[in-house]
């Protein structure tokens, strides 16, 4: 764990996590209409929520979502309001998961409490995007956004990633 304690070690770790999370945001899975696609970033949103402190989890995820969504906005012509929306909703999601997991002590194995925290994160993400879309685009678009609940399919891969990080780095949590 000492390699992440220095300011430069922490900065390097957080920079790498931002880059990888941004990349996962750009890998998109096509979905049938009226949905467009889902990206793979929830895997790391849940993972980082478990492994990082609440502030670091929110910071990494918000920056990565901003970068990835800004790129997709420029390439696909999405509304620019998607950028701050993704940063806010998913940044708060990572913070919420992290804060909830810290209510119980960590262990080497992923706990039911940590899995429940990820489920709460998915519920928040769905509600957050629903509210934002209702305000910005109306109830029709908001109803489509309810399909964000499908992001729960990324919880099992996130569990595997958390377990692999804990095992390979011999840590329970990162800074």
C-alpha positions in Angstrom: 0.0 0.0 0.0 2.9 2.3 0.6 3.4 2.9 -3.2 0.1 4.8 -3.2 0.7 6.9 -0.1 3.0 9.6 -1.6 1.4 12.5 -3.4 3.0 11.4 -6.7 1.9 7.8 -6.3 -1.7 8.9 -5.6 -1.6 11.3 -8.5 -0.3 8.5 -10.8 -2.9 6.0 -9.6 -5.8 8.4 -10.0 -4.6 9.5 -13.5 -4.4 5.9 -14.6 -7.9 5.2 -13.2 -9.3 8.3 -15.0 -7.8 7.2 -18.3 -9.0 3.6 -18.0 -12.5 4.7 -16.9 -12.7 7.2 -19.8 -11.7 4.3 -22.1 -14.5 2.1 -20.7 -16.9 5.0 -21.2 -16.0 5.0 -24.9 -16.5 1.3 -25.4 -20.2 1.1 -26.3 -22.6 -1.8 -26.7 -25.4 -1.2 -29.2 -28.9 -1.6 -27.9 -32.2 -2.0 -29.7 -34.3 1.1 -30.3 -35.4 3.3 -28.6 -32.2 2.9 -26.7 -28.9 3.9 -28.3 -26.1 2.1 -26.5 -24.6 1.3 -23.1 -21.0 1.9 -22.3 -18.8 -0.3 -20.1 -17.8 2.4 -17.5 -20.3 1.1 -14.8 -17.8 -1.8 -14.2 -15.2 0.7 -13.0 -17.8 3.1 -11.4 -18.8 0.2 -9.1 -15.2 -1.0 -8.6 -13.8 2.4 -7.8 -16.8 3.0 -5.5 -15.7 0.0 -3.5 -11.9 0.5 -3.6 -11.4 4.3 -3.5 -12.3 6.9 -0.8 -15.6 8.7 -1.5 -13.8 11.9 -2.7 -11.3 10.1 -4.9 -14.1 7.8 -6.4 -16.3 10.8 -7.2 -13.4 12.8 -8.7 -12.1 10.0 -10.9 -15.5 9.0 -12.1 -16.7 12.6 -12.7 -13.6 13.5 -14.7 -13.7 10.3 -16.7 -17.4 10.7 -17.5 -16.8 14.3 -18.5 -14.0 13.4 -20.9 -15.8 10.4 -22.4 -19.2 12.1 -22.7 -17.6 15.2 -24.2 -15.9 13.1 -26.8 -19.2 11.3 -27.7 -21.0 14.7 -27.7 -18.5 16.0 -30.3 -18.5 12.9 -32.4 -22.2 11.9 -32.3 -23.7 15.3 -31.9 -25.3 14.5 -28.5 -26.6 17.5 -26.5 -23.8 19.2 -24.6 -25.9 19.1 -21.4 -25.1 15.3 -21.3 -21.6 16.2 -20.2 -22.4 17.8 -16.8 -25.3 15.4 -16.4 -23.1 12.4 -16.7 -20.4 13.9 -14.5 -22.9 14.7 -11.7 -25.0 11.6 -11.8 -22.2 9.1 -12.1 -19.8 11.1 -9.8 -22.4 11.0 -7.1 -23.0 7.4 -7.8 -19.4 6.5 -7.1 -19.4 8.7 -4.0 -22.5 7.1 -2.7 -21.2 3.5 -3.2 -17.9 4.5 -1.6 -19.6 6.2 1.4 -21.9 3.2 1.9 -19.1 0.6 1.8 -17.2 2.6 4.5 -20.1 2.0 6.9 -18.7 -1.5 7.4 -15.1 -2.7 7.7 -13.5 -4.1 4.5 -12.4 -7.6 4.0 -10.4 -9.6 1.5 -13.6 -11.1 0.0 -16.3 -8.8 -1.4 -19.1 -8.5 1.1 -22.9 -8.6 0.7 -22.8 -5.0 2.0 -20.5 -4.0 -0.8 -22.7 -5.7 -3.4 -25.8 -4.0 -1.9 -23.9 -0.6 -2.1 -23.5 -1.2 -5.9 -27.2 -2.0 -6.2 -28.0 1.3 -4.4 -25.6 3.0 -6.9 -27.5 1.6 -9.9 -30.8 2.7 -8.4 -29.4 6.2 -7.9 -28.0 6.4 -11.4 -31.4 5.4 -12.8 -33.2 7.9 -10.7 -30.6 10.7 -11.3 -30.8 10.3 -15.1 -34.6 10.0 -15.0 -34.9 13.3 -13.1 -32.4 15.1 -15.3 -34.0 13.8 -18.5 -37.5 14.7 -17.2 -36.4 18.3 -16.5 -34.4 18.7 -19.7 -36.3 16.6 -22.3 -39.7 15.8 -20.8 -41.4 12.6 -19.6 -41.1 10.6 -22.8 -37.3 10.7 -22.8 -37.3 10.2 -19.0 -39.2 7.0 -19.4 -36.6 5.6 -21.8 -33.9 6.5 -19.3 -35.5 4.1 -16.8 -33.8 1.4 -18.8 -30.5 2.6 -17.2 -31.4 0.0 -14.5 -29.9 -2.5 -17.0 -26.5 -1.3 -15.8 -27.0 -3.8 -12.9 -25.6 -6.4 -15.3 -22.2 -4.8 -14.7 -22.2 -5.7 -11.0 -20.9 -9.3 -11.4 -17.9 -8.1 -13.5 -17.2 -5.4 -11.0 -17.2 -8.0 -8.2 -14.6 -9.9 -10.1 -12.5 -6.8 -10.7 -12.6 -5.9 -7.0 -11.6 -9.4 -6.0 -8.8 -9.4 -8.5 -7.4 -6.0 -7.4 -7.6 -7.0 -3.8 -5.8 -10.3 -4.5 -3.1 -9.0 -6.9 -2.3 -5.8 -5.0 -2.8 -7.4 -1.5 -5.0 -4.4 -0.4 -8.5 -4.0 0.8 -8.9 -0.5 -0.4 -6.9 2.1 -2.4 -6.4 5.7 -1.3 
